């Protein structure tokens, strides 16, 4: 089943909103490592499966904004210390020149177009700026809304500096999709004061990040084995989508186009 869309739409719009989705198990991107392993594999197996283009509007607006403002156009890659795979990715900017002409040294930056509610929750979680040296359950719960952003910035820092990555700090520039609704912004606790909100986030320590990325790559491998041949024996606990990855189940029902292809039995 191909991506669904109205045939009257311009071909240029369809091309932009669908794009290409390549996947190389030995060269996963930062984004692919962040996704639940089953979603990564199913996306590679069914690149055009059953997704309505109407569901890609917000994502495409975010992509367009990134393309317009990102300062970095270079794609980086760095081999994982295990030697088993290479991580690839393209940070939006790093060590950039700010509005008054000063260089923001040792900063890795990403833009996010998101809702005012997401901005509020991440602001709450970013109160203490520190390096995360243990991704245990208490830390995962503390940064539940910001975790993907923290891991993303951390992997970009690794791509830039390897085992010296923690000389970098992480910064998100949030663009409020709900811009103009001042009543909502002021009523939140804490309030979101700006439509363009700067949020500094902690990074994951190098050793802990290498353990996490190695585990994610192993999980993706197990998922590929299962979907290549479901009769193979696999480590089900590795392949399962974790509750935090599927947003307590909300991702499965509304935001995952592969729900009909997903086994279901591999989820917490």
SULKA-V617436 format. One record per residue. SS is DSSP state (hx for helix, st for strand, lp for the rest). PHI is phi as a letter, one per 20 degrees, with the letter a starting at -180 (999 if undefined). PSI is psi in whole degrees, 0 to 359 (NA if undefined). Layout:
SS/PHI/PSI
SS/PHI/PSI
This chain:
lp/999/128
lp/e/169
lp/g/137
st/e/137
lp/a/161
lp/f/126
lp/f/345
lp/e/349
lp/f/149
lp/f/142
hx/f/324
hx/f/323
hx/f/317
hx/f/316
hx/f/318
hx/f/318
hx/e/339
hx/e/309
lp/m/185
lp/d/149
lp/c/87
lp/e/154
lp/b/127
lp/c/116
lp/g/329
lp/e/355
lp/c/59
lp/f/146
st/e/165
hx/g/315
hx/f/318
hx/f/327
hx/f/333
hx/f/332
lp/f/154
lp/g/137
hx/g/320
hx/f/320
hx/f/321
hx/f/314
hx/f/316
hx/f/325
hx/f/322
hx/f/328
hx/f/326
lp/c/71
lp/f/336
lp/d/21
lp/f/120
lp/l/26
lp/d/132
st/f/131
hx/f/336
hx/f/334
hx/e/354
hx/d/5
hx/f/307
hx/f/317
hx/f/320
hx/f/324
hx/f/320
hx/f/317
hx/f/316
hx/f/319
hx/f/315
hx/g/312
hx/f/329
hx/f/326
hx/d/345
lp/f/139
lp/e/338
lp/d/134
lp/d/9
lp/e/135
lp/e/129
st/d/157
st/b/149
st/b/135
st/f/137
lp/f/144
lp/g/341
lp/f/339
lp/m/3
lp/e/334
lp/b/165
st/c/131
st/e/137
st/c/154
st/r/166
lp/c/94
lp/f/149
lp/f/322
st/a/164
st/a/145
lp/l/50
lp/e/163
st/e/126
lp/e/184
lp/f/338
lp/d/16
lp/n/7
lp/e/145
st/e/127
lp/e/88
lp/f/147
lp/l/33
st/d/129
st/d/133
st/c/146
st/c/144
st/e/142
st/c/126
st/e/115
st/b/181
lp/e/159
hx/f/331
hx/f/321
hx/f/317
hx/g/316
hx/f/314
hx/f/320
hx/f/323
hx/g/319
hx/f/320
hx/f/342
lp/e/17
lp/f/317
lp/d/118
lp/e/118
lp/b/164
lp/e/132
st/e/111
lp/d/9
lp/b/111
lp/e/56
lp/e/178
hx/f/324
hx/f/323
hx/f/318
hx/f/321
hx/f/323
hx/f/323
lp/d/39
lp/g/318
lp/e/330
lp/e/354
hx/g/313
hx/g/320
hx/f/320
hx/f/314
hx/f/321
hx/f/310
hx/f/321
hx/f/318
hx/f/323
hx/f/318
hx/f/322
hx/f/317
hx/f/324
hx/f/323
hx/c/2
hx/m/227
hx/f/0
hx/e/16
hx/g/332
hx/e/9
hx/f/344
lp/e/155
st/d/161
st/d/141
st/b/134
st/d/133
st/d/108
st/e/128
st/d/119
st/f/114
lp/f/337
lp/e/24
lp/g/137
lp/o/340
lp/e/77
hx/f/329
hx/f/313
hx/f/316
hx/g/319
hx/f/335
hx/e/342
lp/f/154
lp/c/110
lp/f/156
lp/f/153
lp/e/108
lp/f/335
lp/c/148
lp/f/335
st/d/105
st/d/128
st/e/127
st/c/119
st/e/133
st/c/150
lp/f/156
lp/d/162
st/e/138
lp/f/150
hx/g/306
hx/f/319
hx/f/322
hx/f/321
hx/f/323
hx/f/318
hx/f/314
hx/f/324
hx/f/318
hx/f/319
hx/f/317
hx/f/319
hx/f/319
hx/f/318
hx/f/319
hx/f/317
hx/f/321
hx/f/319
hx/f/317
hx/g/316
hx/f/313
hx/f/339
hx/f/322
lp/b/95
lp/g/345
lp/e/348
lp/f/148
lp/e/128
lp/c/167
lp/e/97
hx/f/323
hx/f/330
hx/f/323
hx/e/331
lp/g/139
st/f/126
lp/f/154
lp/g/320
lp/f/331
lp/f/331
lp/d/20
hx/l/48
hx/m/21
hx/o/344
hx/f/328
hx/f/322
hx/f/315
hx/f/326
hx/c/335
hx/d/0
lp/d/113
lp/f/352
lp/d/16
lp/g/326
lp/f/338
lp/e/342
lp/f/142
lp/f/330
lp/m/321
lp/f/350
lp/e/18
st/d/147
lp/f/NA
